[in-house]
Amino acid sequence: MDVTDRTTLGIGELSRLTGVPVRTIRFYCDEGVLEAERSHGGHRRFAPDAVDRLRTVRRLRGLGLGLSAIALVLTGERSLDEAVAAERAALDVELADLAWRRASLRAVEEAGPAERALRLELLSAAQRPAARDALVAFWRGVAVAPLPSRLRDAFVDVSVPEPPADPTPAQVVAYAQMVAIAGDRSLTRRLRRRGRQNAEEISDEGALMIGVGEAWQMAGPAVAAGHDPAPGPALEHFVRSHAVVRGARDTPEFRRRLLRGLQEDQDPRVDHYWRLYGEVTGDRAALGTAHSWLLEALRRFLAAQSSRR
């Protein structure tokens, strides 16, 4: 017997020490997870540390890790903590996808016979993660004004909700309806056209977005509390932000022109999108909702001014 044969383990002995079947050990060798030498007789021989390595492989396989991830742990290219964390994160995504599918199926079951076919079509086109990708593409596509990338990204982030990890059937339906709105090409064309028209009179779109965003935040508590739209600091900041980038003074005539222009920008489909956003997230003061609240506050302010004259 070769000296190497006396200092290494045969495949049968390795199997007895670890409880792993011989055919499985051969498979791990063929996949590059375990290293083996060949004796003069052509048999696989393993170093003594193969026992610990094989036990590690068996334990990680028991947790569902793939062989490629296990190989990285064995070679030291990835720590055990990193491999386990990556597997858990992948499992979280898989579980969220399953929860979304389950809620979708329940939503179809709960629909009446006359509605079931339409709901099935609606939901089949809005599954994770493609549903969120469709909303991101929509908002990026309609933002035609020149903006710093950080502001554009921030706008998209607050306009596109994450699909709930464990949604109700109603949330899945609402999200699917948002995707359907985003897929309306006539809406995309209209918003892009209005965006180009507005860009012609706005000197700094980024400054406007920052100022209007601050006004939305100021109005947020009142919107969330369900208070009626009313003049106040949020409306003043909103109007001032628009006046500055248009090089205009804040006068009653400017406010009337601003209201007309912003009302022309409004579209019932976008209003519906923001109502659905609230159903998905539970956020009663989402960006679009706060914007509509401020427009109504401006309309009421001007109506009150007219009644005094």
Summary of the structure (lengths in Angstrom):
residues: 309
radius of gyration: 30.6
end to end distance: 112.6
largest distance: 112.6
contacts: 881
relative contact order: 0.07
helix: 72%
strand: 2%
